[in-house]
Amino acid sequence: MTEFVLVAGAWLGGWAWDEVVPELRAAGHGVHPLTLSGLAERRGVPAGQQTHVRDIVEAVERRDLRDVVLVGHSYAGIPVGQAAARTADRLARVVFVDAVVPAEGASFVSSWPEGRAGVEASIAAGGGFWAPLGADDYAGQGLDDAQIARIVGGSTPHPGATLTEPAVLTRPLDGLPATYVKCLLDGPDPGEDVAALLAAERWRLVEMDTGHWPMFSRPRELAGILLDAAGPVG
């Protein structure tokens, strides 16, 4: 039995996986949707980036999970990638869902495509938190109105320190067994950093014809990809 640890991106909590979880459990696996410190029902808990890494590592170690598939969506790819390196002896695979991957000494805002200034300004204006997106920001991502309303209604401000602090890698990511899920409505190609990792022997690419939030727009398809990742690949 595989143990899936699911971590959603900025502004979201474990609730974001509600439509994916039943598919994985129906296949006989353990499933652990995780809310990171400072978000959703854990709002108010102080958090930096290494707090989020510890959240993930402790979730694996506290439950003594083995044969783990760590799943990180969007921002969560940064703490999940670091946690995967620290729990490699328990890891079956790490799956990055349209995610940012960590690089030693780099932060989330380091690779923000519009430049870090906009995110940092939002954090400053929000008292140390990155304000959630509005409904209009989800246009063109394969989501219907109800799905957008669900995301917007459940989102909470994201702790700014998690976005600006640098990553610390204990081992190179290219040595880990990994799947990168590219959501094509959010851009047809992975970034240069991901493309370089995909050249590694144990990495593979899967494409989804949907937007950046596939746990809402295509939950069953995403669950199928995660189940495939749990198989004997790499």
C-alpha positions, 0 to 999 in steps of 0.5 A, spaced: 500 500 500 502 506 498 501 512 502 500 519 499 501 525 502 498 531 498 500 538 499 496 544 495 499 550 493 499 557 496 492 560 499 490 552 500 489 547 505 488 540 505 481 541 503 483 542 496 484 535 495 477 533 497 475 530 490 482 526 489 482 523 496 476 518 495 479 515 488 486 514 491 482 511 497 478 506 493 484 504 490 486 501 497 492 506 498 493 511 505 491 518 503 494 524 508 492 531 505 496 536 509 494 543 511 501 547 512 502 552 518 499 558 517 493 556 512 486 554 512 484 551 519 491 552 521 491 560 520 494 564 525 500 559 526 507 562 525 510 559 518 517 560 514 519 556 509 522 551 513 516 550 518 513 548 511 518 543 510 518 540 517 510 540 517 511 535 511 517 531 514 513 530 521 507 528 517 511 522 514 515 520 520 510 521 526 505 516 522 511 512 520 509 512 513 513 508 508 512 507 500 510 514 500 508 518 494 509 526 496 505 530 492 506 538 491 502 543 487 504 549 485 508 553 491 508 547 495 513 544 490 518 548 494 517 545 501 515 538 498 522 537 494 526 539 500 522 534 504 523 529 499 530 529 499 530 529 507 525 522 507 528 519 501 529 512 505 521 512 505 520 515 498 516 511 493 516 517 488 515 525 489 510 528 484 510 535 482 503 538 480 505 544 475 509 546 481 515 550 483 521 546 484 526 548 489 533 550 488 539 551 493 539 558 496 533 560 491 526 562 494 519 562 491 519 569 489 526 568 486 523 564 480 516 568 480 515 570 472 513 577 473 518 578 478 519 578 485 517 586 486 509 585 485 509 579 490 513 582 495 509 589 495 503 584 496 506 581 502 508 588 505 501 591 504 498 584 507 501 585 513 506 579 512 501 575 508 500 574 500 493 576 498 489 570 495 487 571 488 480 574 486 475 570 481 477 573 475 484 571 476 482 564 475 479 565 468 482 560 462 484 555 467 479 550 465 475 551 471 467 552 471 464 558 476 462 553 481 469 551 482 472 558 482 467 560 487 470 554 491 477 556 491 476 563 492 471 561 498 476 557 501 483 561 500 486 564 506 492 569 506 499 566 505 504 567 510 509 571 506 516 568 509 515 562 506 515 565 499 521 569 500 526 564 505 531 560 501 531 553 500 536 548 503 537 542 499 540 536 503 541 532 496 540 533 489 533 533 486 535 529 480 537 523 484 530 522 486 524 518 483 520 524 480 514 525 476 512 532 473 505 534 471 505 540 466 498 543 466 498 545 459 493 551 460 498 554 464 503 554 459 505 549 454 512 547 457 516 546 463 521 552 466 528 551 464 530 548 471 524 543 470 527 541 463 534 540 466 531 535 471 527 531 466 533 529 463 535 525 469 534 518 468 528 517 474 524 523 472 518 523 467 513 528 464 506 527 464 501 533 461 494 534 463 490 538 458 487 543 464 489 549 468 493 550 474 488 547 479 487 540 476 485 537 483 479 542 482 478 542 474 480 534 473 480 531 480 479 524 477 484 524 471 489 527 476 488 521 481 489 516 475 496 520 474 498 519 482 496 512 482 500 511 476 506 514 479 505 509 485 507 504 480 514 501 479 517 506 475 524 509 476 
